[in-house]
Amino acid sequence: MKKISFFIILLIFSLVVTSCYYVVGIDFDEDTLKEELAFWKENDMENYSFTYNENTGRFTKRTYDVVVRDGQKKASSSLEKIASIEDVFDYVEELYKKYVASGDYKGDVSFGVTYDSTYHYPNIIKLSIKETRYNSTFEIYEIVNVYSKTIKITDFRQP
């Protein structure tokens, strides 16, 4: 009887908590992004390369190599959204505006960005959106990962 009571209380609590949509786990600040971009631009790098891994969902993983020579972007693939560090900054801002700042998305949003301590570019970008949906088969509400994306920059090099 105690187990059933505990389960019912836990279920009610989870329904109350998950039925409210809110932004969670935001480790991002627009001012910090602007400051880090200013530090990056102070370095005035025109020649560098890096690799970035893009994980979307559970099973989609892509790896891209980026080369910038004399300030010119050289994309290695037509699928590549990022062809320079400036593109990384733009992409962070795009994701933030679309999924977090707009408030249009109904779901629990988690968004975070970390920066390289030496060159000040965003080196890890994580976005996760979850919704609560009713599962009629089991007659329960369950949390479903609707969208997730992680971008990680590795192997940053200067010639």
C-alpha positions in Angstrom: 0.0 0.0 0.0 2.9 2.4 0.8 4.4 1.7 -2.6 1.2 2.5 -4.4 0.7 5.7 -2.4 4.3 6.8 -3.1 3.8 6.0 -6.8 0.6 8.1 -7.0 2.2 11.0 -5.2 5.2 10.8 -7.5 3.0 10.6 -10.5 0.9 13.6 -9.4 4.0 15.6 -8.7 5.5 14.8 -12.1 2.3 15.8 -13.9 2.2 19.1 -12.1 5.8 19.9 -12.8 5.9 18.7 -16.4 2.6 20.2 -17.4 4.2 23.6 -17.0 6.5 24.6 -19.8 9.5 26.6 -18.8 13.1 27.3 -19.8 15.5 25.2 -17.8 19.2 24.8 -17.6 20.1 28.0 -19.5 23.8 28.5 -19.2 24.0 31.3 -21.7 24.2 35.0 -21.6 24.1 37.3 -24.6 26.5 39.8 -23.0 29.1 37.1 -22.5 28.7 36.0 -26.2 29.4 39.6 -27.3 32.4 39.9 -24.9 33.8 36.6 -26.1 33.3 37.7 -29.8 35.1 40.9 -29.1 38.1 39.0 -27.5 38.1 36.6 -30.6 38.2 39.6 -33.0 41.1 41.2 -31.0 43.2 38.1 -32.0 42.6 39.1 -35.6 43.2 35.5 -36.9 43.1 35.0 -40.6 44.6 31.6 -40.7 43.3 28.7 -38.7 41.5 25.4 -38.9 39.3 23.3 -36.7 37.1 20.2 -36.6 33.5 20.3 -35.3 31.2 17.4 -34.4 27.5 18.0 -34.7 25.2 15.5 -32.9 21.5 15.9 -33.7 19.2 13.6 -31.9 20.3 10.2 -30.8 21.9 8.7 -34.0 22.9 11.6 -36.3 26.6 12.5 -35.9 28.5 14.5 -38.5 32.1 15.7 -38.5 33.3 18.7 -40.5 36.8 20.1 -41.1 37.0 23.8 -41.4 39.9 25.8 -42.9 40.2 29.6 -43.0 43.1 31.0 -45.0 43.8 34.7 -45.4 40.4 35.3 -43.9 38.6 33.3 -46.6 36.3 30.5 -45.6 36.8 27.1 -47.3 33.8 24.8 -46.5 34.5 21.1 -46.9 30.9 20.2 -47.5 27.7 21.8 -48.8 25.9 20.6 -45.7 28.2 22.6 -43.5 26.6 25.6 -41.7 29.8 26.6 -40.0 32.8 27.7 -42.1 34.6 29.9 -39.6 34.6 30.9 -36.0 32.5 33.9 -36.8 29.9 31.5 -38.1 30.0 29.6 -34.8 29.1 32.8 -33.0 26.3 33.5 -35.5 25.0 30.0 -35.1 24.9 30.3 -31.3 22.9 33.5 -31.5 20.5 31.9 -34.1 19.8 28.9 -31.9 19.3 31.1 -28.8 16.9 33.4 -30.6 14.9 30.6 -32.3 14.5 28.2 -29.3 15.0 30.2 -26.1 14.5 34.0 -26.5 11.4 33.8 -28.8 9.4 31.9 -26.2 7.4 30.4 -29.1 8.5 26.9 -28.4 6.3 24.9 -26.0 8.7 22.6 -24.2 11.4 22.5 -21.5 14.4 24.1 -23.1 18.0 23.6 -22.0 20.7 25.6 -23.7 24.3 26.1 -22.8 27.6 27.4 -24.3 31.1 27.1 -23.1 34.1 29.1 -24.5 37.7 28.2 -25.2 39.8 30.0 -22.5 42.7 30.8 -24.8 41.0 32.0 -28.0 37.5 32.8 -26.7 35.4 31.0 -29.3 32.3 28.8 -28.3 33.7 25.3 -28.1 30.6 23.4 -26.9 27.0 24.3 -27.7 24.2 22.2 -26.3 20.5 22.5 -27.0 17.8 20.1 -25.7 14.0 20.5 -25.9 11.6 18.1 -24.2 7.9 17.9 -24.1 5.4 16.0 -22.0 3.1 13.8 -24.0 0.3 11.5 -23.1 1.0 7.9 -23.9 -2.5 6.3 -24.4 -1.1 2.8 -24.5 0.1 3.0 -20.9 -2.2 5.8 -19.9 0.7 7.9 -18.5 2.4 11.2 -19.3 6.0 10.8 -20.4 8.8 13.2 -21.2 9.8 13.0 -24.8 13.1 14.5 -26.2 11.7 16.4 -29.1 15.0 17.9 -30.3 18.6 17.9 -29.2 21.8 19.2 -30.7 25.4 19.3 -29.5 28.2 21.0 -31.4 31.7 20.5 -30.2 34.8 22.2 -31.7 38.0 20.2 -31.5 41.5 20.4 -33.0 41.7 24.2 -33.3 45.0 25.0 -34.9 46.9 27.9 -36.2 49.5 27.3 -38.9 
